Amino acid sequence: MRGSMKTTSVSRLRRGAGGFCAGVLLLVLMLPGWSHSELCAQSPNTFTVSGTVRNPAGEAIAGAQVILEEAGSARNFETKANTDGTFAIAVRRGGTYTLRAEKSGLRTRSTEPFVLSAGENRHFDLILGSSASSTPAMEFKDEPAFTVAGVTDWSNVGLHGSDTTSRTSEALAKETLTLKAGGMEKIPDSRYQPALEFTAKGDFTQAREEVRKLLATSDDAEGHQLLGDLDERLGDPLEAVREYERAARMHPSEQNYFDWGAELLLHKAAQPAVEVFTKGAALHPDSARMLAGLGAALYGVGSYDDAALRLCAASDLRPDDPAPYLFLGQMEKTVSVPLPCGEERLKRFAQVQPANARANYYYGVALWKRQRGSESSTSSRQADALLEKAVRLDPNFGEAYVQLGTVYFARNDFARAIQAFAQAVKVSPQLSEAHYRLSLAYKRTGDEAKARQEFDAYQRALKSETAAVERQRGELKQFLIILKNQPGSGTSH
């Protein structure tokens, strides 16, 4: 084997001698001292282990020592990572090996033993931790436990617009997508500038073609991440999710993991999203939005308590960020029993952002839910005050008026309940729940005519709401997922 400095730039060598020689011309310029004939001559008996070395934030670690150890042998093969963190080690015989990297007292834990057999090359992304005892990062040698097999219309999956849990899950998925930071506008590689310019003009098709041309000559994670964004904008979520996965495999950065998980969640693949966000959170434990995405995905699979715990952890990481609290508040509103840690964190939300109407609203909901049936308690009166503050802060907050009316109704204070429900109808005439509850309040006071009038309005509003939800669902495709390595596994939604 040639010296290790000559192996460092080789990456992702194609399988087989023919494939190797076909691509070798692109590598000759990168490897001073190597000729085309030398490289081709070595290919039949050469196995290549390549990859990247990065820190937990996803930044390349230049100069890290990468060590490939053969099991049952004293033979070690070493090289140094390039300036972009990439490395490659070529060996002339197959066998069982482990791989690790180290620099300045920091190191990765050795990979699980892997086998190099004829015609096979391996790729690893190594995360250099804070010390030799650091928790090892997950590496992309592990295949995900699912496959995205295709897409289908949401109209085929049996969801209904009146299903509050499903609608909340869909809303959380869309809100998770809004947490995407950076994206195509912040890709640092200047070679993608022409594609970004086409994107800015709204010409996504031409932008995609530009990126594809560049990736054909030099493959990188930034290009695949950009392709994912463009595919989604062009209505091709199947290609988008595959590009996000490729980006995350090449560079397991926080951004790439989050993009992959958010795309899965948006297209109703909650269980795969749980897997991706879980791995992403393990790699990037300081990412509040990764935990928020994980919480939204767990809610989508019905694990409400686990979802709440992840969101509470996200709010602990970034107490001033409203997103985890807003996710938690939406969940708290829809579940039948109080969520663990929910009330405590929503209290902090109201304390940290006292002028935020939703902060007061969600904390009021949590308090009222806990004290339901004890409407004269101190907590119940505090819930009143929070809800009243919410509508003062935002006089057009229809949901808060509905909740306030519900509190009054539970105390048999029907006059105030009617006043609150009527205000909800005034500011949010499309809110079906406001009409329904106002109808009930009128009925309790014996005003049958107004009760019937509001019930009719409720039916019209509900029909309109349901149609809007179904229309929005029809604009998105749902992924068809095959779960691997599970008894009776098959295609699932």
C-alpha positions as CSV (number, residue, x, y, z in Angstrom):
1,M,0.0,0.0,0.0
2,R,1.3,3.4,-0.8
3,G,1.8,6.0,2.0
4,S,-1.2,7.1,3.9
5,M,-1.0,10.7,2.6
6,K,-1.8,9.3,-0.8
7,T,-4.9,7.6,0.4
8,T,-6.5,10.5,2.2
9,S,-8.3,12.0,-0.8
10,V,-9.8,8.8,-2.2
11,S,-13.5,8.7,-1.3
12,R,-16.5,6.7,-2.4
13,L,-14.5,4.5,-4.9
14,R,-16.9,2.6,-7.2
15,R,-17.3,-1.1,-6.7
16,G,-15.4,-3.4,-9.0
17,A,-12.4,-2.8,-11.3
18,G,-14.4,-1.5,-14.2
19,G,-16.3,1.0,-12.2
20,F,-13.1,2.1,-10.5
21,C,-11.2,2.8,-13.7
22,A,-14.2,4.5,-15.2
23,G,-14.1,7.1,-12.4
24,V,-10.4,7.2,-11.8
25,L,-9.7,10.1,-14.2
26,L,-11.6,12.3,-11.9
27,L,-9.3,11.4,-9.0
28,V,-5.9,11.7,-10.7
29,L,-5.8,15.4,-10.3
30,M,-6.6,15.0,-6.6
31,L,-3.8,12.6,-6.0
32,P,-0.4,13.9,-6.9
33,G,2.1,11.1,-7.6
34,W,-0.6,8.6,-8.7
35,S,-1.1,7.8,-12.3
36,H,-4.2,6.5,-14.0
37,S,-2.5,3.1,-14.7
38,E,-1.3,2.8,-11.1
39,L,-4.7,3.3,-9.7
40,C,-6.4,0.9,-12.2
41,A,-3.7,-1.7,-11.6
42,Q,-4.5,-1.7,-7.8
43,S,-8.3,-1.7,-8.1
44,P,-9.0,-5.5,-8.4
45,N,-7.4,-6.3,-5.0
46,T,-8.1,-3.0,-3.2
47,F,-10.7,-2.4,-0.5
48,T,-11.5,1.2,0.5
49,V,-12.8,2.5,3.7
50,S,-13.7,6.2,3.4
51,G,-15.8,8.8,5.1
52,T,-15.7,12.0,7.1
53,V,-14.6,13.2,10.5
54,R,-16.8,15.9,12.1
55,N,-17.6,17.4,15.4
56,P,-21.1,17.1,17.0
57,A,-22.1,20.4,15.3
58,G,-21.4,18.9,11.9
59,E,-18.2,20.8,11.2
60,A,-15.3,19.1,9.4
61,I,-12.2,18.2,11.5
62,A,-9.1,18.6,9.4
63,G,-6.0,16.6,10.3
64,A,-7.7,14.0,12.5
65,Q,-5.9,10.7,12.7
66,V,-8.0,7.9,11.3
67,I,-7.1,4.4,12.3
68,L,-8.3,1.2,10.7
69,E,-7.6,-1.9,12.8
70,E,-7.7,-5.5,11.5
71,A,-9.3,-7.9,14.0
72,G,-7.0,-10.6,15.3
73,S,-3.9,-8.8,13.9
74,A,-1.4,-6.2,14.9
75,R,-1.9,-4.6,11.5
76,N,-3.2,-1.0,11.6
77,F,-3.7,1.4,8.7
78,E,-3.7,5.1,9.3
79,T,-4.3,8.3,7.5
80,K,-5.2,11.9,8.2
81,A,-8.4,13.6,7.4
82,N,-8.3,16.3,4.7
83,T,-9.2,19.9,5.2
84,D,-12.8,19.1,4.5
85,G,-12.8,16.2,7.0
86,T,-12.8,13.5,4.3
87,F,-10.5,10.5,4.5
88,A,-10.0,7.2,2.7
89,I,-7.8,4.1,3.5
90,A,-7.1,1.4,1.0
91,V,-6.1,-2.1,2.0
92,R,-5.2,-5.1,-0.2
93,R,-7.1,-7.8,1.6
94,G,-10.5,-8.4,3.0
95,G,-11.2,-9.2,6.6
96,T,-12.9,-7.9,9.8
97,Y,-12.0,-4.4,10.8
98,T,-12.9,-1.5,13.2
99,L,-12.4,2.2,12.6
100,R,-11.9,5.2,14.8
101,A,-10.5,8.7,14.7
102,E,-8.7,10.9,17.2
103,K,-7.1,14.4,17.5
104,S,-5.7,16.4,20.4
105,G,-7.0,14.1,23.1
106,L,-10.5,13.7,21.5
107,R,-11.6,10.5,19.9
108,T,-14.5,8.6,18.5
109,R,-15.4,5.2,19.9
110,S,-14.4,2.4,17.5
111,T,-17.1,1.3,15.2
112,E,-18.7,-2.1,15.5
113,P,-16.6,-4.7,13.7
114,F,-17.4,-4.8,10.0
115,V,-16.3,-7.1,7.1
116,L,-14.6,-6.1,3.9
117,S,-15.3,-8.7,1.2
118,A,-14.6,-8.9,-2.5
119,G,-15.7,-5.9,-4.4
120,E,-17.0,-4.0,-1.4
121,N,-16.1,-0.5,-0.1
122,R,-17.4,1.0,3.1
123,H,-18.3,4.6,4.1
124,F,-18.5,6.0,7.6
125,D,-19.2,9.4,9.2
126,L,-17.3,9.7,12.4
127,I,-18.2,12.2,15.1
128,L,-15.3,13.4,17.2
129,G,-16.6,13.8,20.7
130,S,-15.5,15.8,23.8
131,S,-13.3,13.0,25.2
132,A,-12.5,9.3,24.9
133,S,-15.4,8.5,27.1
134,S,-17.9,10.5,25.1
135,T,-21.1,8.8,24.1
136,P,-20.6,7.5,20.5
137,A,-22.5,9.2,17.8
138,M,-24.7,7.1,15.6
139,E,-23.1,6.4,12.3
140,F,-24.8,5.9,8.9
141,K,-23.4,2.4,8.5
142,D,-26.7,1.6,10.2
143,E,-29.5,1.4,7.7
144,P,-32.8,3.0,8.8
145,A,-35.5,0.6,9.8
146,F,-37.8,1.8,7.1
147,T,-38.0,2.4,3.4
148,V,-40.1,5.1,1.7
149,A,-41.7,3.0,-1.0
150,G,-43.9,5.6,-2.7
151,V,-46.7,8.1,-2.2
152,T,-50.4,8.1,-2.1
153,D,-53.3,10.6,-1.8
154,W,-54.4,11.4,1.8
155,S,-58.0,10.7,0.7
156,N,-57.1,7.0,0.7
157,V,-56.0,6.8,4.3
158,G,-59.3,7.1,6.2
159,L,-58.7,10.5,7.9
160,H,-61.5,12.8,8.6
161,G,-61.5,16.6,9.1
162,S,-63.4,16.3,12.4
163,D,-60.7,14.1,14.0
164,T,-59.1,16.6,16.4
165,T,-56.1,14.5,17.1
166,S,-55.3,14.0,13.4
167,R,-55.7,17.6,12.7
168,T,-53.5,18.6,15.6
169,S,-50.8,16.1,14.4
170,E,-51.0,17.6,10.9
171,A,-50.7,21.2,12.3
172,L,-47.7,20.2,14.3
173,A,-46.1,18.6,11.3
174,K,-46.5,21.9,9.3
175,E,-45.2,23.9,12.2
176,T,-42.2,21.7,12.5
177,L,-41.4,22.5,8.9
178,T,-41.4,26.2,9.8
179,L,-38.5,25.5,12.2
180,K,-36.2,24.8,9.3
181,A,-33.4,27.3,9.5
182,G,-30.9,28.1,6.7
183,G,-31.9,25.9,3.8
184,M,-31.0,26.9,0.3
185,E,-30.4,30.6,1.2
186,K,-27.6,29.7,3.5
187,I,-25.7,27.1,1.6
188,P,-22.0,28.3,1.8
189,D,-20.7,26.6,-1.3
190,S,-20.4,29.4,-3.9
191,R,-20.6,26.9,-6.8
192,Y,-24.3,26.7,-6.1
193,Q,-24.8,30.5,-6.5
194,P,-26.3,30.2,-10.0
195,A,-28.9,27.7,-8.7
196,L,-29.7,30.0,-5.8
197,E,-30.2,32.9,-8.2
198,F,-32.7,30.8,-10.3
199,T,-34.4,29.9,-7.0
200,A,-34.7,33.5,-6.0
201,K,-36.5,34.1,-9.4
202,G,-38.9,31.3,-8.7
203,D,-37.4,29.1,-11.5
204,F,-37.1,26.0,-9.4
205,T,-36.9,23.6,-12.4
206,Q,-33.8,25.4,-13.8
207,A,-32.3,25.6,-10.3
208,R,-32.7,21.9,-9.9
209,E,-31.0,21.2,-13.3
210,E,-28.1,23.4,-12.3
211,V,-27.6,21.4,-9.0
212,R,-27.9,18.1,-10.8
213,K,-25.1,19.1,-13.2
214,L,-22.8,20.1,-10.4
215,L,-23.5,16.9,-8.4
216,A,-22.6,14.8,-11.5
217,T,-19.1,16.2,-11.4
218,S,-18.6,16.5,-7.6
219,D,-20.9,14.9,-5.0
220,D,-21.6,16.7,-1.7
221,A,-24.2,16.9,1.0
222,E,-25.0,20.6,0.3
223,G,-26.1,19.8,-3.2
224,H,-28.4,17.0,-2.0
225,Q,-29.9,19.2,0.7
226,L,-30.6,21.9,-1.9
227,L,-32.1,19.3,-4.3
228,G,-34.4,18.2,-1.5
229,D,-35.7,21.7,-1.0
230,L,-36.2,22.1,-4.8
231,D,-37.9,18.8,-5.2
232,E,-40.3,19.6,-2.4
233,R,-41.1,23.0,-4.0
234,L,-41.7,21.3,-7.3
235,G,-44.2,18.9,-5.8
236,D,-41.9,15.8,-5.8
237,P,-41.7,14.8,-2.1
238,L,-40.5,11.2,-2.9
239,E,-37.3,12.6,-4.5
240,A,-37.1,15.3,-1.8
241,V,-37.0,12.8,1.1
242,R,-34.4,10.7,-0.7
243,E,-32.2,13.7,-1.3
244,Y,-32.5,14.7,2.4
245,E,-31.5,11.2,3.4
246,R,-28.5,11.3,1.0
247,A,-27.4,14.6,2.5
248,A,-27.7,13.3,6.1
249,R,-25.7,10.1,5.2
250,M,-22.9,12.2,3.7
251,H,-22.9,14.8,6.4
252,P,-24.9,14.1,9.6
253,S,-25.3,17.7,10.5
254,E,-28.1,19.0,12.6
255,Q,-29.6,20.8,9.6
256,N,-29.6,17.6,7.4
257,Y,-31.0,15.4,10.1
258,F,-33.8,17.9,10.8
259,D,-34.7,18.4,7.2
260,W,-35.0,14.6,6.7
261,G,-37.2,14.1,9.8
262,A,-39.3,17.2,9.0
263,E,-40.0,15.9,5.4
264,L,-41.0,12.5,6.7
265,L,-43.3,14.0,9.3
266,L,-44.9,16.5,6.9
267,H,-45.9,13.6,4.6
268,K,-47.5,11.5,7.4
269,A,-44.6,9.1,8.0
270,A,-44.6,9.7,11.8
271,Q,-42.9,6.5,12.9
272,P,-39.9,6.9,10.5
273,A,-39.8,10.5,11.6
274,V,-39.5,9.3,15.2
275,E,-36.5,7.2,14.2
276,V,-34.7,10.0,12.4
277,F,-35.4,12.7,15.0
278,T,-34.3,10.2,17.7
279,K,-31.0,9.6,16.0
280,G,-30.6,13.3,15.2
281,A,-31.2,14.2,18.9
282,A,-28.6,11.7,20.0
283,L,-26.1,13.2,17.6
284,H,-27.1,16.8,18.4
285,P,-28.2,16.8,22.0
286,D,-28.2,20.6,22.2
287,S,-30.7,21.0,19.4
288,A,-34.1,22.3,20.7
289,R,-35.8,22.0,17.4
290,M,-34.7,18.4,17.0
291,L,-36.4,17.6,20.2
292,A,-39.5,19.6,19.2
293,G,-39.6,17.7,15.9
294,L,-39.3,14.4,17.9
295,G,-42.1,15.5,20.2
296,A,-44.4,16.3,17.2
297,A,-43.5,12.9,15.7
298,L,-44.2,11.0,18.9
299,Y,-47.6,12.8,19.2
300,G,-48.3,11.6,15.7
301,V,-47.8,7.9,16.7
302,G,-49.9,8.4,19.8
303,S,-47.1,8.5,22.4
304,Y,-48.5,11.6,24.1
305,D,-46.5,11.5,27.4
306,D,-43.2,10.8,25.6
307,A,-44.0,13.7,23.2
308,A,-44.5,16.1,26.1
309,L,-41.3,15.0,27.8
310,R,-39.3,15.8,24.6
311,L,-40.9,19.2,24.3
312,C,-40.3,20.0,27.9
313,A,-36.6,19.1,27.3
314,A,-36.6,21.4,24.3
315,S,-38.0,24.3,26.3
316,D,-35.3,23.7,28.9
317,L,-32.6,24.0,26.3
318,R,-34.1,27.3,25.0
319,P,-36.4,28.8,27.6
320,D,-37.0,32.0,25.4
321,D,-38.0,30.1,22.3
322,P,-41.8,30.0,22.0
323,A,-41.9,27.0,19.6
324,P,-41.6,24.1,22.1
325,Y,-44.2,25.7,24.4
326,L,-46.6,26.3,21.5
327,F,-46.3,22.6,20.5
328,L,-46.8,21.5,24.1
329,G,-49.9,23.8,24.4
330,Q,-51.6,22.4,21.4
331,M,-51.0,18.9,22.7
332,E,-52.3,19.8,26.2
333,K,-55.4,21.2,24.7
334,T,-56.3,18.0,22.8
335,V,-55.5,15.2,25.2
336,S,-57.9,14.0,27.8
337,V,-55.6,14.1,30.9
338,P,-52.9,16.6,31.8
339,L,-49.5,15.9,30.2
340,P,-46.4,15.2,32.4
341,C,-44.4,18.4,32.9
342,G,-46.9,20.4,30.7
343,E,-48.3,22.7,33.4
344,E,-44.9,23.5,34.8
345,R,-43.4,24.5,31.4
346,L,-46.5,26.4,30.3
347,K,-46.3,28.3,33.5
348,R,-42.8,29.3,32.6
349,F,-43.9,30.3,29.1
350,A,-46.4,32.7,30.6
351,Q,-43.8,34.0,33.0
352,V,-41.1,34.4,30.3
353,Q,-43.5,36.0,27.8
354,P,-46.2,37.6,29.8
355,A,-47.4,39.7,26.8
356,N,-47.9,36.6,24.6
357,A,-51.6,35.9,24.4
358,R,-51.0,32.2,23.6
359,A,-48.7,31.8,26.5
360,N,-51.4,32.9,28.9
361,Y,-54.1,30.9,27.0
362,Y,-52.2,27.6,27.1
363,Y,-51.2,28.0,30.7
364,G,-54.9,28.8,31.5
365,V,-56.0,25.7,29.7
366,A,-53.6,23.5,31.7
367,L,-54.7,24.9,35.0
368,W,-58.4,24.6,34.2
369,K,-57.9,21.0,33.0
370,R,-56.2,20.0,36.3
371,Q,-58.9,21.7,38.4
372,R,-61.9,20.7,36.4
373,G,-64.8,19.9,38.8
374,S,-63.4,22.3,41.4
375,E,-64.3,25.5,39.7
376,S,-64.1,27.5,42.9
377,S,-60.5,26.7,43.6
378,T,-57.6,29.1,43.5
379,S,-56.2,27.5,40.3
380,S,-59.5,27.8,38.6
381,R,-59.7,31.5,39.4
382,Q,-56.1,31.8,38.1
383,A,-57.2,30.1,34.9
384,D,-59.9,32.7,34.5
385,A,-57.4,35.5,34.9
386,L,-55.1,34.0,32.4
387,L,-57.8,33.5,29.8
388,E,-59.2,37.0,30.3
389,K,-55.6,38.4,29.9
390,A,-55.2,36.4,26.7
391,V,-58.3,38.0,25.1
392,R,-57.2,41.4,26.3
393,L,-53.8,40.9,24.7
394,D,-55.4,39.6,21.5
395,P,-59.1,40.7,21.1
396,N,-59.4,38.5,18.0
397,F,-58.3,35.3,19.7
398,G,-61.5,33.2,19.1
399,E,-60.2,30.0,20.7
400,A,-59.5,31.9,24.0
401,Y,-63.0,33.3,24.1
402,V,-64.4,29.7,23.6
403,Q,-62.2,28.4,26.5
404,L,-63.3,31.3,28.7
405,G,-66.9,30.6,27.8
406,T,-66.4,26.9,28.6
407,V,-65.1,27.8,32.1
408,Y,-68.2,30.0,32.8
409,F,-70.5,27.3,31.4
410,A,-69.0,24.7,33.8
411,R,-70.0,27.0,36.7
412,N,-73.5,27.4,35.3
413,D,-72.8,31.1,34.7
414,F,-74.6,31.0,31.4
415,A,-74.9,34.7,30.9
416,R,-71.2,35.2,30.9
417,A,-70.7,32.0,28.9
418,I,-73.1,33.3,26.2
419,Q,-71.2,36.6,26.2
420,A,-67.8,34.9,25.7
421,F,-69.1,32.5,23.0
422,A,-70.8,35.3,21.2
423,Q,-67.6,37.2,21.1
424,A,-65.8,34.1,19.8
425,V,-68.4,33.9,17.0
426,K,-68.0,37.6,16.2
427,V,-64.2,37.5,15.9
428,S,-64.0,34.0,14.4
429,P,-67.2,33.3,12.6
430,Q,-65.6,30.2,10.9
431,L,-64.9,28.5,14.2
432,S,-67.4,25.7,14.4
433,E,-66.8,25.0,18.1
434,A,-67.8,28.6,19.0
435,H,-71.2,28.2,17.3
436,Y,-71.8,24.7,18.9
437,R,-71.0,25.9,22.4
438,L,-73.1,29.0,22.0
439,S,-76.0,26.8,20.9
440,L,-75.6,24.7,24.1
441,A,-75.6,27.8,26.2
442,Y,-78.7,29.2,24.6
443,K,-80.4,25.8,25.1
444,R,-79.6,25.8,28.8
445,T,-81.2,29.2,29.2
446,G,-84.3,28.0,27.3
447,D,-83.8,30.1,24.2
448,E,-84.6,27.4,21.7
449,A,-84.8,29.7,18.7
450,K,-81.3,31.0,19.1
451,A,-80.0,27.6,20.0
452,R,-81.3,26.2,16.7
453,Q,-79.9,29.2,14.8
454,E,-76.4,28.6,16.3
455,F,-76.6,24.9,15.7
456,D,-77.4,25.5,12.1
457,A,-74.4,27.9,11.9
458,Y,-72.3,25.2,13.6
459,Q,-73.2,22.7,10.9
460,R,-72.3,25.1,8.2
461,A,-69.0,26.1,9.8
462,L,-68.1,22.4,10.4
463,K,-68.8,21.6,6.8
464,S,-66.6,24.5,5.7
465,E,-63.8,23.5,8.2
466,T,-63.9,19.9,7.1
467,A,-63.7,20.9,3.4
468,A,-60.7,23.2,4.1
469,V,-58.9,20.4,5.9
470,E,-59.5,17.9,3.2
471,R,-58.4,20.4,0.5
472,Q,-55.2,21.0,2.4
473,R,-54.6,17.3,2.7
474,G,-55.3,16.8,-1.0
475,E,-52.4,19.3,-1.7
476,L,-49.9,17.0,0.0
477,K,-48.9,13.4,-0.7
478,Q,-48.5,10.8,2.0
479,F,-45.5,8.5,2.0
480,L,-46.0,4.7,1.7
481,I,-43.6,3.2,4.3
482,I,-42.2,-0.3,4.5
483,L,-41.0,-1.1,8.0
484,K,-38.0,-3.5,8.0
485,N,-37.0,-6.3,10.3
486,Q,-40.4,-6.5,12.1
487,P,-42.7,-9.5,12.3
488,G,-45.4,-9.2,9.7
489,S,-43.8,-6.0,8.4
490,G,-45.2,-4.5,5.2
491,T,-46.4,-1.3,3.6
492,S,-47.9,1.1,6.1
493,H,-49.1,4.6,6.1
